[in-house]
Amino acid sequence: MNKIIKFKRDGLINLHFFMENMNYTIVAASYNEWEEQQLSYLECDFSSKNFTTMSLCLWCIRHHIQYQFVYPVTIVSIFKNPYKYIKFLELKRKLKEPELLMM
């Protein structure tokens, strides 16, 4: 696995990558058959449901599925596109808001 992706390997069944129409690539991991089934359903609905980066992250949180952003936070990437980095930080902050998770 790449250094950017930091899921625990023990029990890992599959990784699912979501890139199309996303601001940041998101990878979700399945560790049991239920999670694998849920992510397979998500992949089938992904293009037709118009998921955003935020809605996909919230879906993973609500289904208790581990996910990560595949976005290299390096000095070069920050200076190359500071606006994208600021938006990334805002997204991560919003995902920690408890009232957002209850919706």
C-alpha positions as CSV (number, residue, x, y, z in Angstrom):
1,M,0.0,0.0,0.0
2,N,1.0,3.6,-0.6
3,K,2.3,5.6,2.4
4,I,-0.7,7.9,2.1
5,I,-3.1,5.1,2.8
6,K,-2.9,4.1,6.4
7,F,-5.5,1.5,7.1
8,K,-4.6,-1.4,9.4
9,R,-3.8,-4.4,7.4
10,D,-5.1,-7.0,9.8
11,G,-8.4,-8.3,8.6
12,L,-8.6,-5.9,5.6
13,I,-10.8,-7.4,2.9
14,N,-10.9,-4.7,0.2
15,L,-10.2,-1.0,-0.5
16,H,-12.7,1.0,-2.5
17,F,-11.6,4.2,-4.3
18,F,-14.0,7.0,-5.1
19,M,-12.6,9.7,-7.4
20,E,-15.2,10.7,-10.0
21,N,-16.6,14.1,-9.3
22,M,-14.8,14.3,-5.9
23,N,-12.7,17.2,-4.8
24,Y,-10.4,14.8,-3.1
25,T,-10.0,11.1,-3.7
26,I,-11.5,9.0,-0.9
27,V,-10.7,5.4,-0.1
28,A,-12.9,3.3,2.1
29,A,-11.9,0.0,3.7
30,S,-14.0,-3.1,4.4
31,Y,-13.0,-5.4,7.2
32,N,-16.0,-7.7,7.2
33,E,-18.7,-9.0,4.7
34,W,-21.3,-6.5,5.8
35,E,-19.0,-3.5,5.1
36,E,-18.0,-5.0,1.8
37,Q,-21.6,-5.4,0.8
38,Q,-22.4,-1.8,1.8
39,L,-19.5,-0.5,-0.2
40,S,-20.5,-2.6,-3.2
41,Y,-24.0,-1.1,-3.0
42,L,-22.4,2.4,-2.7
43,E,-20.3,1.8,-5.8
44,C,-23.4,0.8,-7.8
45,D,-25.2,4.0,-6.7
46,F,-22.2,6.3,-6.7
47,S,-22.5,7.8,-10.2
48,S,-26.3,8.0,-10.2
49,K,-26.7,9.6,-6.8
50,N,-24.4,12.6,-7.4
51,F,-22.4,12.1,-4.2
52,T,-20.1,15.0,-3.1
53,T,-17.0,14.6,-1.1
54,M,-18.9,15.7,2.0
55,S,-21.8,13.4,1.4
56,L,-19.6,10.4,0.8
57,C,-17.7,11.0,4.0
58,L,-20.9,11.4,5.9
59,W,-22.2,8.2,4.4
60,C,-19.1,6.4,5.6
61,I,-19.4,7.9,9.1
62,R,-23.0,7.0,9.4
63,H,-22.3,3.4,8.2
64,H,-19.3,3.1,10.6
65,I,-17.0,2.4,7.6
66,Q,-13.4,3.6,7.8
67,Y,-12.4,6.0,5.1
68,Q,-9.4,8.3,4.4
69,F,-8.6,11.1,2.0
70,V,-5.9,10.4,-0.5
71,Y,-4.5,13.9,-0.5
72,P,-0.8,14.4,0.0
73,V,-0.3,17.2,2.4
74,T,3.2,18.4,1.6
75,I,4.8,21.8,1.5
76,V,4.9,21.5,-2.3
77,S,1.1,20.7,-2.6
78,I,0.2,23.5,-0.2
79,F,2.2,26.1,-2.0
80,K,1.1,24.8,-5.4
81,N,-2.6,25.1,-4.5
82,P,-3.2,26.8,-1.2
83,Y,-7.0,27.3,-1.9
84,K,-7.4,23.5,-2.3
85,Y,-5.5,22.9,1.0
86,I,-7.7,25.5,2.8
87,K,-10.9,23.8,1.5
88,F,-9.5,20.4,2.6
89,L,-9.0,21.7,6.1
90,E,-12.5,23.2,6.1
91,L,-13.9,19.9,5.0
92,K,-12.1,18.0,7.8
93,R,-13.3,20.5,10.4
94,K,-16.9,20.3,9.2
95,L,-16.8,16.5,9.4
96,K,-16.1,16.8,13.1
97,E,-19.2,18.8,13.8
98,P,-21.6,16.7,15.9
99,E,-24.8,18.3,14.6
100,L,-23.8,17.5,11.0
101,L,-23.5,13.8,11.9
102,M,-27.0,13.6,13.3
103,M,-28.7,14.7,10.1
